[in-house]
Amino acid sequence: MSKSRLTLALALGASFLLAGCGDEAAGPAGGGAPANTVTTATVASGPWRDAIEAVGTAQARESVVITAKVTETVERVNFEDGAIVQAGDVLVDLSGRAELAGLEEARTALREASQQLQRQEQLAAQRLIPASQLDAQRASRDAARARMDAVQARLGDRVITAPFAGVLGFRQVSPGSLVSPGTPIATLDDISIIKLDFSVPEARLAALAVGQDVQATSVAYGERAFAGTVTSIGSRVDPVSRTVAVRAEIANPEGALRPGMLLTVRLLQPEREVVAIPEIAVVQVGGQAFVYVVDEAGLARRVDVRLGARRPGQVEVLEGLAGGERLVVDGTVKLRDGAPVRDVGAEAAAQAPAAAG
């Protein structure tokens, strides 16, 4: 083949190749810009629940440090670390030998005074003694009973019991220890219900109400949410932080939550109907936000929107969108107003029934 013919063949081949590429890159009408590959979703309204977020500290329903009321020696410890006890369970016995002896003496004195009163009542019935003598003996009997009650009360102070049901902490005494009033013996916490105290900004005061639902999470349990309700709202606003204190109660039957834990709180508001879209569909340029919708001709149209509340993965649209519009969810980076689009999600959905048949 001559050189001139080879050059002509190469030129024709290149022209055919360019023509083929031009046809493949053409838009839907066979010319113009290529269609952008996107994924769309239909705009629709649905339920939305606003939440006020805060951080709170867990507290026990009831909490107390068990201490002694008298100075005495520990005779017996009736519990172990972390034990679950019921109200009235005996925790510690203190030595009470002196009180036991005093109680026996008081009982003897009461018995003697009661017998003397009984004899004098018989004599008074026969008018052999004056009524004043009988009254004096009755007073002696009552005084003896009061002395016995006092000894019994002091003896009761030597028996330390649980004031309510709960979980004990570490014991801090041993048999033979000398304790005095105020000496800590153990902690007792009722954690069947956890009180959660947190603060809410003054600006959200109107959104607070007793009985509202709350959800609390802890780093100790990952995404696990603990449900509760608001039981009280503080009567004052802190003039320094401009916040109001809120208390919620969370049922804790498993004992998973402990006093002192730091919890993240979401105070849930009543549900309302809103237009919510995926957050990825929003293009933010400075203080302006817009989205792309697909019109009937298959072209992307830019629409300015005004956004409201947010939650993970979604954002509320206050103005700009209406239900039923096709919203570009994925593929907005290279879109321009009026650009042709190709919805790969719709194509896949259309091909699925055909493939199944």
C-alpha positions as MATLAB code, in Angstrom:
seq = 'MSKSRLTLALALGASFLLAGCGDEAAGPAGGGAPANTVTTATVASGPWRDAIEAVGTAQARESVVITAKVTETVERVNFEDGAIVQAGDVLVDLSGRAELAGLEEARTALREASQQLQRQEQLAAQRLIPASQLDAQRASRDAARARMDAVQARLGDRVITAPFAGVLGFRQVSPGSLVSPGTPIATLDDISIIKLDFSVPEARLAALAVGQDVQATSVAYGERAFAGTVTSIGSRVDPVSRTVAVRAEIANPEGALRPGMLLTVRLLQPEREVVAIPEIAVVQVGGQAFVYVVDEAGLARRVDVRLGARRPGQVEVLEGLAGGERLVVDGTVKLRDGAPVRDVGAEAAAQAPAAAG';
ca = [
       0.000    0.000    0.000;
       1.320    3.450   -0.915;
       2.020    6.093    1.702;
      -0.797    8.338    0.470;
      -3.376    5.536    0.704;
      -2.222    4.635    4.254;
      -2.618    8.240    5.360;
      -6.121    8.411    3.864;
      -7.172    5.170    5.619;
      -5.947    6.432    8.988;
      -7.804    9.721    8.583;
     -11.076    7.948    7.723;
     -10.724    5.606   10.707;
     -10.135    8.511   13.081;
     -13.173   10.349   11.781;
     -15.400    7.272   12.241;
     -14.072    6.799   15.801;
     -14.775   10.406   16.752;
     -18.263   10.189   15.298;
     -18.995    7.074   17.354;
     -17.777    8.713   20.568;
     -19.880   11.778   19.871;
     -23.021    9.661   19.468;
     -22.345    7.780   22.724;
     -21.773   10.977   24.780;
     -24.833   12.751   23.439;
     -27.786   13.460   25.699;
     -31.239   11.974   25.387;
     -31.972   13.878   22.186;
     -28.741   12.694   20.513;
     -26.841   15.933   21.162;
     -25.923   18.422   23.896;
     -24.532   17.741   27.381;
     -24.477   14.168   28.760;
     -27.030   13.151   31.394;
     -25.854   13.189   35.023;
     -26.306    9.962   36.950;
     -28.323   10.607   40.118;
     -30.550    8.906   42.638;
     -33.900   10.449   43.481;
     -36.593   10.085   46.118;
     -40.165   11.300   46.309;
     -40.772   14.160   48.733;
     -43.400   13.286   51.335;
     -44.520   14.518   54.738;
     -44.277   12.346   57.818;
     -44.212   12.403   61.618;
     -41.432   14.361   63.258;
     -40.589   14.549   66.932;
     -38.389   17.383   68.154;
     -36.014   16.737   71.015;
     -34.225   18.932   73.523;
     -30.787   17.518   74.269;
     -28.964   17.921   77.572;
     -26.523   16.170   79.871;
     -27.608   14.953   83.296;
     -26.360   13.080   86.357;
     -28.058    9.943   87.657;
     -29.147    9.746   91.283;
     -30.630    6.948   93.352;
     -34.307    7.035   94.230;
     -33.254    6.910   97.895;
     -29.689    7.077   99.188;
     -28.210    7.028  102.684;
     -24.984    6.331  104.523;
     -25.629    3.777  107.282;
     -24.068    4.992  110.547;
     -24.172    4.126  114.221;
     -26.190    6.152  116.729;
     -24.100    5.269  119.789;
     -20.508    4.526  120.728;
     -20.225    0.776  120.929;
     -18.277   -2.254  119.711;
     -19.403   -4.152  116.621;
     -20.447   -7.643  117.659;
     -21.689   -9.055  114.328;
     -21.897   -7.886  110.684;
     -24.819   -9.486  108.855;
     -24.172   -8.422  105.249;
     -21.621   -8.683  102.447;
     -20.426   -6.079   99.975;
     -23.040   -5.284   97.330;
     -25.807   -7.243   99.049;
     -29.458   -6.574   98.205;
     -31.474   -6.030  101.389;
     -35.083   -5.369  102.310;
     -36.412   -2.707  104.661;
     -35.926   -3.794  108.283;
     -33.153   -6.316  107.625;
     -30.584   -6.352  110.454;
     -27.237   -5.160  109.125;
     -25.035   -4.841  112.230;
     -25.371   -5.940  115.857;
     -23.523   -3.830  118.409;
     -22.551   -5.045  121.836;
     -25.353   -4.244  124.315;
     -24.493   -6.183  127.488;
     -24.921   -3.178  129.763;
     -28.273   -2.324  128.209;
     -29.450   -5.944  128.509;
     -28.649   -5.877  132.215;
     -30.377   -2.524  132.561;
     -33.419   -3.880  130.704;
     -33.702   -6.797  133.108;
     -33.456   -4.417  136.059;
     -36.149   -2.157  134.577;
     -38.447   -5.128  133.988;
     -38.032   -6.253  137.582;
     -38.812   -2.756  138.846;
     -41.904   -2.558  136.652;
     -43.100   -5.952  137.820;
     -42.667   -4.955  141.482;
     -44.428   -1.610  140.952;
     -47.327   -3.342  139.186;
     -47.725   -5.819  142.052;
     -47.687   -3.038  144.647;
     -50.319   -1.149  142.664;
     -52.511   -4.242  142.480;
     -52.348   -4.743  146.302;
     -53.069   -1.092  146.989;
     -56.036   -1.128  144.638;
     -57.521   -3.934  146.759;
     -56.887   -1.951  149.932;
     -58.361    1.177  148.399;
     -61.479   -0.745  147.466;
     -61.892   -1.590  151.189;
     -61.194    2.081  152.066;
     -58.142    1.068  154.107;
     -55.770    3.544  152.364;
     -56.349    7.046  151.061;
     -56.814    7.656  147.299;
     -53.700    9.834  147.197;
     -51.530    6.843  148.162;
     -53.057    4.819  145.329;
     -52.364    7.643  142.873;
     -48.744    7.815  144.022;
     -48.284    4.090  143.467;
     -49.868    4.325  140.008;
     -47.392    7.087  139.136;
     -44.525    4.879  140.364;
     -45.726    2.070  138.098;
     -45.887    4.421  135.092;
     -42.386    5.743  135.802;
     -41.024    2.198  135.951;
     -42.609    1.431  132.578;
     -41.095    4.578  131.065;
     -37.626    3.593  132.347;
     -38.005    0.174  130.754;
     -39.077    1.749  127.423;
     -36.023    4.009  127.510;
     -33.702    1.049  128.045;
     -35.383   -0.808  125.191;
     -34.889    2.206  122.924;
     -31.191    2.360  123.797;
     -30.931   -1.351  123.185;
     -32.643   -0.877  119.809;
     -29.910    1.602  118.849;
     -27.477   -1.303  119.131;
     -29.259   -3.097  116.286;
     -28.694   -1.293  112.957;
     -31.301   -2.103  110.315;
     -31.912   -1.114  106.679;
     -34.313    1.869  106.482;
     -35.473    0.857  102.990;
     -34.857   -1.805  100.349;
     -31.815   -1.322   98.169;
     -28.228   -2.273   97.335;
     -25.457   -1.978   99.908;
     -22.007   -0.687   99.071;
     -18.704   -1.827  100.573;
     -18.819   -2.499  104.310;
     -16.421   -0.352  106.290;
     -16.512   -2.075  109.685;
     -15.593   -5.507  111.017;
     -16.513   -7.428  114.181;
     -14.641   -5.868  117.086;
     -14.522   -2.370  115.535;
     -15.390    0.502  117.844;
     -17.944    2.773  116.203;
     -19.349    6.104  117.334;
     -22.193    8.341  116.101;
     -21.506    9.279  112.487;
     -19.089    6.420  111.777;
     -19.920    5.192  108.227;
     -20.789    1.510  108.079;
     -21.948    1.198  104.442;
     -23.927    3.025  101.783;
     -27.463    1.991  100.842;
     -29.040    2.987   97.518;
     -32.472    2.257   96.114;
     -31.754    2.062   92.371;
     -35.041    0.495   91.274;
     -35.807    3.969   89.903;
     -33.126    6.440   88.837;
     -33.638   10.174   89.238;
     -32.025   12.109   86.406;
     -31.360   15.813   86.940;
     -30.420   18.023   83.984;
     -30.662   21.662   82.912;
     -32.545   23.135   79.955;
     -31.961   26.632   78.493;
     -34.413   29.303   79.565;
     -35.463   29.761   75.922;
     -36.990   26.250   75.925;
     -38.964   26.718   79.134;
     -42.295   26.914   77.278;
     -41.610   23.499   75.720;
     -41.291   21.778   79.113;
     -44.100   19.909   80.857;
     -44.424   17.269   83.529;
     -45.073   13.855   81.980;
     -42.966   14.382   78.849;
     -40.992   11.390   77.587;
     -37.208   11.328   77.852;
     -34.565    8.996   76.465;
     -31.188    8.683   78.130;
     -28.016    7.048   76.843;
     -24.681    6.285   78.462;
     -21.238    5.609   77.014;
     -21.281    2.420   79.078;
     -24.132    0.954   76.992;
     -23.537    2.426   73.529;
     -26.748    3.196   71.658;
     -29.058    1.559   74.223;
     -31.743    4.061   75.250;
     -33.377    4.160   78.688;
     -36.931    5.560   78.684;
     -38.351    7.765   81.411;
     -40.680   10.682   82.106;
     -40.310   14.199   83.470;
     -41.547   14.331   87.075;
     -40.755   17.907   88.095;
     -39.497   21.226   86.744;
     -37.512   23.690   88.825;
     -39.392   26.678   90.202;
     -36.545   29.083   89.407;
     -34.278   29.975   86.499;
     -30.596   30.182   87.371;
     -29.669   33.859   86.892;
     -26.069   32.962   86.011;
     -26.478   30.115   83.520;
     -30.034   31.073   82.433;
     -31.147   27.462   82.693;
     -33.951   25.692   84.524;
     -33.495   22.411   86.387;
     -35.538   19.417   85.257;
     -35.889   16.041   86.959;
     -36.916   12.830   85.219;
     -37.365    9.327   86.572;
     -36.205    6.207   84.723;
     -37.265    2.681   85.661;
     -34.153    0.609   86.382;
     -35.328   -2.946   87.150;
     -32.097   -4.549   85.928;
     -29.881   -2.193   87.907;
     -27.969   -1.203   84.768;
     -27.828    2.474   85.717;
     -25.900    3.556   88.807;
     -25.927    6.794   90.811;
     -23.347    9.287   89.595;
     -23.398    8.184   85.939;
     -23.262   10.875   83.265;
     -26.183   10.458   80.860;
     -27.075   12.187   77.603;
     -30.744   13.125   77.669;
     -33.207   13.682   74.815;
     -36.443   15.306   75.973;
     -39.028   14.377   73.341;
     -41.694   16.803   72.167;
     -45.154   15.857   70.782;
     -45.174   14.545   67.200;
     -45.988   16.850   64.263;
     -46.284   16.436   60.488;
     -43.377   17.901   58.511;
     -41.631   17.592   55.144;
     -38.310   15.910   55.924;
     -35.608   15.043   53.390;
     -32.244   13.262   53.575;
     -29.555   15.654   54.784;
     -27.243   14.569   51.964;
     -29.627   16.114   49.407;
     -29.062   19.654   50.727;
     -26.362   21.835   49.155;
     -25.172   24.508   51.561;
     -23.372   27.571   50.227;
     -22.675   30.006   53.026;
     -25.980   30.842   54.657;
     -27.986   29.691   51.637;
     -29.372   26.171   51.198;
     -30.870   24.633   48.070;
     -31.781   21.265   46.570;
     -32.337   19.873   43.096;
     -35.667   18.473   41.918;
     -36.307   16.656   38.642;
     -39.035   18.092   36.425;
     -41.237   16.216   33.925;
     -38.675   16.736   31.165;
     -35.970   14.945   33.171;
     -34.030   18.127   33.924;
     -32.627   19.172   37.295;
     -34.100   22.363   38.728;
     -32.497   24.214   41.608;
     -34.900   25.081   44.424;
     -33.987   27.294   47.384;
     -35.217   25.888   50.706;
     -35.511   27.071   54.285;
     -34.458   24.432   56.769;
     -35.720   23.726   60.264;
     -34.888   21.101   62.841;
     -32.391   18.328   62.237;
     -31.965   14.752   63.387;
     -29.380   12.133   62.357;
     -29.511   11.827   58.555;
     -32.566   14.045   58.041;
     -33.520   17.705   58.026;
     -36.882   19.459   58.148;
     -37.836   21.688   55.191;
     -39.960   24.667   56.207;
     -40.293   26.267   52.761;
     -39.471   25.387   49.136;
     -40.661   21.798   48.687;
     -44.044   20.157   48.333;
     -45.085   16.544   48.574;
     -44.789   14.430   45.407;
     -41.733   16.160   43.893;
     -38.751   14.080   42.765;
     -35.775   15.120   44.866;
     -32.167   14.430   43.868;
     -30.669   12.667   46.861;
     -27.319   11.496   45.536;
     -25.266   13.030   42.746;
     -25.766   16.754   43.450;
     -22.052   17.618   43.356;
     -21.807   18.099   39.567;
     -25.400   19.180   38.932;
     -26.334   22.518   37.466;
     -29.725   24.129   37.014;
     -31.331   22.726   33.836;
     -28.913   19.795   33.460;
     -30.357   16.487   32.190;
     -30.317   13.645   34.708;
     -30.573    9.875   34.612;
     -32.140    8.272   37.694;
     -30.288    4.996   38.246;
     -32.564    4.092   41.143;
     -35.676    4.267   38.964;
     -33.963    2.274   36.198;
     -32.985   -0.464   38.652;
     -36.517   -0.621   39.982;
     -37.906   -0.914   36.448;
     -35.459   -3.659   35.492;
     -36.142   -5.756   38.613;
     -39.612   -7.035   37.509;
     -38.291   -7.778   34.029;
     -35.388   -9.776   35.430;
     -37.747  -11.683   37.723;
     -39.977  -12.592   34.743;
];
